[in-house]
Amino acid sequence: MTKKKLFSVLAGLALLSGSQAFAWVGGPFDGGDYSATLDNEGVYQASLRYKNGSGYAQWANNVDLGPSVASGATGGGGSTTTSNSTVGSYLNRSVLYYKGIAFFGTASGMVDMDRREVTCVTNSQSEVTLSDQASTNTQGSFFLFGSSNTVNSSTSVVNNGGRGFVANTNFVAKITKTYPELRFSGTGKITLISPDAQPIISGLAQQIAESLSDIQAGDDGTVDFGALFDFLSDPDFLAAITPKNIDQVQENAETYKMNVYGNRRFFLGSR
């Protein structure tokens, strides 16, 4: 009888502690999470799976989409100004692969802990070069003389021969687990947009070069350039350079269903 009572007491304490822990989840300052600092310091990463390709995205909720400028003092009365961007870091990046083309770009998302939903949008391109700029201003004695030095650096991230494709993705996933780590899964879409005008313009440039080589002066010594530039009124050329509405873009794009799964991770820093 004593053992049964002891077991009942222990079971009651376990249930009580469990209910208290659950009650404290999502307090008035934690937005439905175990702690606001988890979302503030966490990085969400998603694996993307679709027809003829795959990719991944990483983002954080509290990241500026535009570049920020940081300045500080240096020795000798000078100052340093640096333009920093999170694009390409583990806080804001998307890397996709589709039919032999690699894409690189941004990822931006939000997490609704109350609804248990994760939403993300990515925008990637097939030709991307990242650049950074830092300037240093130095001052001489008595602040009468000074100099300025600007350093530019650029890195080619993806290069697919100048094709200029764009890949956009969007998904809404359900949070399936919050402990010991937040996990989610869902579906979305990937849309691949081709640069409609580029193939036509490239072909026309070749046509112009060939036509120029065939130009000959008439009997009176004049040259007729009218026929050479007839392409300016060509309907295909005008259609290629005219901005299209969203419906037309969708008709000329490839869209596929996408499966998504991911989690929230914590990193000490980038390497």
C-alpha positions in Angstrom: 0.0 0.0 0.0 2.9 2.3 0.8 4.5 1.7 -2.6 1.3 2.5 -4.4 0.9 5.8 -2.5 4.5 6.7 -3.2 4.0 6.0 -6.9 0.9 8.1 -7.0 2.7 11.0 -5.4 5.6 10.8 -7.9 3.2 10.5 -10.8 1.4 13.6 -9.6 4.6 15.6 -9.2 5.6 14.6 -12.8 2.3 15.7 -14.2 2.4 18.9 -12.2 5.9 19.8 -13.4 5.0 19.0 -17.0 1.9 21.2 -16.9 3.8 24.1 -15.4 6.5 23.8 -18.1 3.8 23.8 -20.8 2.0 26.8 -19.2 5.1 28.9 -19.3 5.8 28.3 -23.0 4.8 31.4 -25.0 4.7 34.0 -22.2 3.7 37.6 -22.8 7.2 38.5 -24.1 8.2 35.4 -25.9 5.8 35.3 -28.9 4.7 31.8 -28.4 8.2 30.4 -28.2 10.1 29.0 -25.2 12.2 32.2 -25.1 12.4 35.3 -27.3 16.2 34.9 -27.4 15.8 31.6 -29.3 14.2 33.4 -32.2 16.5 36.4 -31.9 19.7 34.3 -32.2 18.4 31.4 -34.3 18.9 30.8 -38.0 16.3 29.0 -40.0 17.4 26.7 -42.7 15.2 24.9 -45.2 15.9 22.2 -47.7 14.1 22.6 -51.1 13.2 19.7 -53.3 11.5 20.1 -56.8 11.5 18.6 -60.3 15.0 18.6 -62.0 16.7 20.2 -59.1 17.1 21.1 -55.4 18.4 23.8 -53.1 18.5 25.3 -49.7 17.8 28.6 -48.0 19.0 30.2 -44.7 17.6 33.3 -43.0 17.0 35.0 -39.7 14.1 37.1 -38.6 16.0 40.2 -37.4 18.1 40.9 -40.5 18.2 44.1 -42.5 17.4 43.5 -46.2 19.6 46.4 -47.3 23.3 47.1 -46.6 24.3 48.9 -43.5 27.1 51.4 -43.0 29.4 51.1 -40.0 32.0 53.8 -39.1 34.7 53.9 -36.4 37.7 55.8 -35.3 41.3 54.8 -36.1 44.6 55.8 -34.7 46.0 59.2 -35.6 42.6 61.0 -35.7 41.3 59.1 -38.7 38.1 57.2 -39.4 37.0 54.1 -41.2 33.7 53.6 -43.0 32.6 50.2 -44.1 29.5 49.1 -46.1 28.3 45.7 -44.8 25.6 43.5 -46.3 24.2 40.2 -45.0 23.5 38.9 -48.5 25.5 35.7 -48.9 26.0 35.1 -45.2 24.2 32.4 -43.2 21.7 35.0 -42.2 20.4 35.7 -45.7 21.1 33.4 -48.7 19.5 30.9 -51.1 21.4 28.5 -53.3 19.4 26.6 -56.0 20.2 24.1 -58.8 17.9 23.5 -61.8 18.7 21.7 -65.0 22.4 22.4 -64.9 22.1 26.1 -63.8 23.1 27.3 -60.4 21.3 30.2 -58.7 22.4 32.4 -55.8 20.4 35.1 -54.0 18.5 36.1 -50.9 16.1 34.5 -48.5 13.7 36.3 -46.3 11.1 34.7 -44.0 9.0 35.1 -40.9 7.9 32.6 -38.2 4.5 32.7 -36.5 4.8 30.6 -33.4 1.1 31.1 -32.4 -0.1 29.7 -35.7 2.9 27.3 -36.0 3.7 28.5 -39.5 7.0 29.3 -41.3 6.8 31.5 -44.4 9.8 32.2 -46.7 10.5 33.9 -50.1 13.7 33.6 -52.0 15.0 35.5 -55.1 18.1 34.1 -56.9 19.9 34.8 -60.1 22.3 32.8 -62.3 24.9 35.6 -62.6 25.9 37.2 -59.3 29.0 39.1 -58.2 29.2 40.5 -54.7 31.2 43.6 -53.9 32.2 45.4 -50.8 33.7 48.8 -50.2 35.7 50.3 -47.3 37.1 53.8 -47.0 39.7 55.1 -44.6 40.3 58.8 -43.9 43.5 59.7 -42.1 44.5 63.1 -40.7 48.0 64.5 -40.3 49.4 66.6 -37.4 47.2 69.4 -36.2 44.4 68.2 -38.6 45.9 70.3 -41.4 46.6 67.5 -43.9 44.8 64.3 -44.6 44.2 61.5 -47.1 41.5 59.2 -48.1 41.8 55.6 -49.3 39.0 53.5 -50.7 39.3 49.7 -51.1 36.9 47.8 -53.4 36.6 44.0 -53.5 34.4 41.8 -55.6 33.8 38.1 -55.7 32.0 36.2 -58.4 29.5 33.8 -56.7 27.8 32.1 -59.6 28.6 32.3 -63.3 26.6 30.4 -65.9 27.9 32.0 -69.0 25.8 35.2 -68.9 22.4 33.6 -69.3 20.7 35.8 -66.8 18.0 33.5 -65.5 16.0 34.3 -62.3 14.6 31.7 -59.8 12.0 32.6 -57.2 10.6 30.4 -54.5 7.9 30.7 -51.9 6.6 28.3 -49.3 4.5 28.0 -46.2 5.4 25.2 -43.8 3.9 23.9 -40.6 6.0 23.7 -37.5 6.0 20.0 -36.6 8.2 20.0 -33.5 9.4 22.7 -31.1 11.6 20.6 -28.7 14.5 19.8 -28.6 14.7 21.9 -31.7 12.2 23.6 -33.9 11.4 21.7 -37.1 9.0 22.4 -40.0 7.8 20.9 -43.3 5.5 22.0 -46.0 5.1 22.7 -49.7 5.6 25.7 -52.0 6.5 26.7 -55.6 9.5 27.5 -57.6 9.3 29.8 -60.6 12.1 30.1 -63.2 12.0 33.2 -65.4 14.0 33.5 -68.5 15.3 36.8 -69.9 13.0 37.1 -72.9 14.7 40.0 -74.6 18.3 38.8 -74.2 18.3 36.0 -76.9 16.6 38.3 -79.4 18.9 41.2 -78.7 22.0 39.0 -79.0 20.7 37.6 -82.3 20.1 41.1 -83.6 23.6 42.2 -82.6 25.0 39.4 -84.6 22.7 40.3 -87.5 23.9 43.9 -87.4 27.5 42.9 -87.4 27.0 40.6 -90.4 25.0 43.4 -92.2 27.7 46.0 -91.6 30.3 43.7 -93.3 28.1 43.5 -96.4 27.4 47.2 -96.8 28.5 48.7 -100.1 28.2 52.2 -101.4 25.9 52.8 -104.3 26.8 54.2 -107.7 26.4 57.8 -106.3 28.7 57.0 -103.4 26.0 57.0 -100.7 25.2 54.2 -98.2 21.6 53.2 -97.4 21.4 52.3 -93.7 17.6 52.1 -93.7 17.4 48.4 -94.4 20.0 47.7 -91.7 17.8 49.1 -88.9 14.5 47.7 -90.0 14.6 45.5 -86.9 13.6 48.5 -84.8 10.0 48.1 -86.0 10.0 44.4 -86.0 7.1 43.1 -83.8 9.2 40.4 -82.2 11.8 42.9 -81.1 9.2 45.4 -79.8 7.5 42.6 -77.8 10.8 41.5 -76.3 11.7 44.9 -75.0 8.2 45.9 -73.9 7.5 45.3 -70.2 5.1 42.4 -69.7 2.3 42.1 -67.2 2.4 39.4 -64.5 0.2 37.0 -66.4 2.4 37.1 -69.5 5.5 36.5 -67.3 3.8 33.5 -65.7 3.0 32.1 -69.1 6.6 32.3 -70.2 8.0 30.9 -66.9 8.4 27.4 -65.6 6.7 26.7 -62.2 6.9 23.5 -60.2 5.6 22.3 -56.9 8.3 22.2 -54.2 8.6 20.2 -51.0 10.3 21.8 -48.0 11.6 20.7 -44.7 13.9 22.4 -42.2 14.7 23.5 -38.7 16.1 26.3 -36.6 19.8 26.1 -35.9 22.3 28.1 -33.8 25.7 29.2 -35.0 28.7 30.7 -33.3 29.6 32.7 -36.4 30.6 32.4 -40.0 33.7 30.7 -41.3 
